Amino acid sequence: RVPNGTGFTLAAKAPVPPSVEKEVIKIGREGIYIDENRKYPVAGNRKLCVLKLLEFGSLTAEDLKQFWPTSSQMTNEIKKINVLTRKNLGIEHDLITHSKSVRSYSLNQEELSIEAS
């Protein structure tokens, strides 16, 4: 609370948090990368999956069956993509998120800035 000289005390405004810069992640033929030193040369079905997510925004488990026939394979492969992306790029957030409410997978645009390269 801050006195305002009128005999009344005003509530102090909460400080505005600084805007958080999102890490820019690029996805292309070379794989997933931030710069020359931080990259994950994803290949095979993992690469195809990431490119499809980039193209369509989200994919259902049914859509992902073209890459991995069982739900346990899908879960394991998505987890591997996330682990290897975090490790190779040195980032904190997963590249791919799973929404149980809509039953789909999508690129994590909420915490990362993801671009096609």
KAPEHU-V813280 format. One record per residue. N is the residue number from 1. SS is DSSP state (alpha for helix, beta for strand, coil for the rest). BURIAL is + if it has 9 or more other ideal C-beta (glycine too) atoms within 8 Angstrom, else -. D_LAST is the distance of its C-alpha to the last C-alpha in Angstrom with 2 decimals. Layout:
n={N,N}
ss={SS,SS}
burial={BURIAL,BURIAL}
d_last={D_LAST,D_LAST}
This chain:
n={1,2,3,4,5,6,7,8,9,10,11,12,13,14,15,16,17,18,19,20,21,22,23,24,25,26,27,28,29,30,31,32,33,34,35,36,37,38,39,40,41,42,43,44,45,46,47,48,49,50,51,52,53,54,55,56,57,58,59,60,61,62,63,64,65,66,67,68,69,70,71,72,73,74,75,76,77,78,79,80,81,82,83,84,85,86,87,88,89,90,91,92,93,94,95,96,97,98,99,100,101,102,103,104,105,106,107,108,109,110,111,112,113,114,115,116,117}
ss={coil,beta,beta,coil,coil,coil,coil,coil,beta,beta,coil,coil,coil,coil,coil,coil,coil,coil,coil,coil,coil,coil,beta,beta,beta,beta,beta,beta,coil,coil,beta,beta,beta,beta,beta,coil,coil,beta,beta,beta,coil,coil,coil,alpha,alpha,alpha,alpha,alpha,alpha,alpha,alpha,alpha,alpha,alpha,alpha,alpha,coil,beta,beta,beta,alpha,alpha,alpha,alpha,coil,coil,coil,coil,coil,coil,alpha,alpha,alpha,alpha,alpha,alpha,alpha,alpha,alpha,alpha,alpha,alpha,alpha,alpha,alpha,alpha,alpha,alpha,alpha,coil,coil,coil,coil,coil,coil,beta,beta,beta,beta,coil,coil,coil,coil,beta,beta,beta,beta,coil,coil,coil,coil,beta,beta,beta,beta,beta,coil}
burial={-,-,-,-,-,-,-,-,-,-,-,-,-,-,-,-,-,-,-,-,-,-,+,-,+,+,+,-,-,-,+,+,+,+,-,-,-,+,+,+,-,+,-,-,-,+,+,+,+,+,+,+,+,+,-,-,-,+,+,+,+,-,+,+,+,-,+,+,-,-,-,-,+,+,-,-,+,+,-,+,+,+,-,+,+,+,-,+,+,-,+,-,+,-,+,+,+,-,+,-,-,-,-,+,+,+,+,+,-,-,-,+,-,+,-,-,-}
d_last={50.02,50.70,54.09,53.80,57.34,58.71,60.02,57.11,54.27,50.76,48.03,45.50,41.98,39.54,37.11,33.68,31.14,28.45,25.13,22.98,19.59,16.98,14.88,11.18,9.35,5.69,5.60,4.95,7.95,8.81,9.40,9.30,9.49,10.60,11.55,13.25,16.11,14.78,12.87,13.86,13.51,14.20,15.84,18.18,18.88,17.13,13.75,14.86,15.98,12.83,10.89,14.02,14.11,10.70,12.13,15.67,15.77,18.61,20.55,24.24,25.99,27.17,23.66,22.86,26.00,24.14,22.61,25.56,29.00,30.52,29.73,30.46,27.92,25.26,26.26,26.31,22.94,21.20,23.19,22.11,18.36,19.17,21.51,19.35,16.32,18.86,20.57,17.83,15.88,19.24,18.71,21.47,20.00,19.17,15.70,17.59,20.74,23.66,25.74,29.22,30.50,28.20,27.77,24.03,20.99,17.95,15.06,16.73,15.69,19.16,18.80,15.08,12.45,9.59,6.32,3.78,0.00}
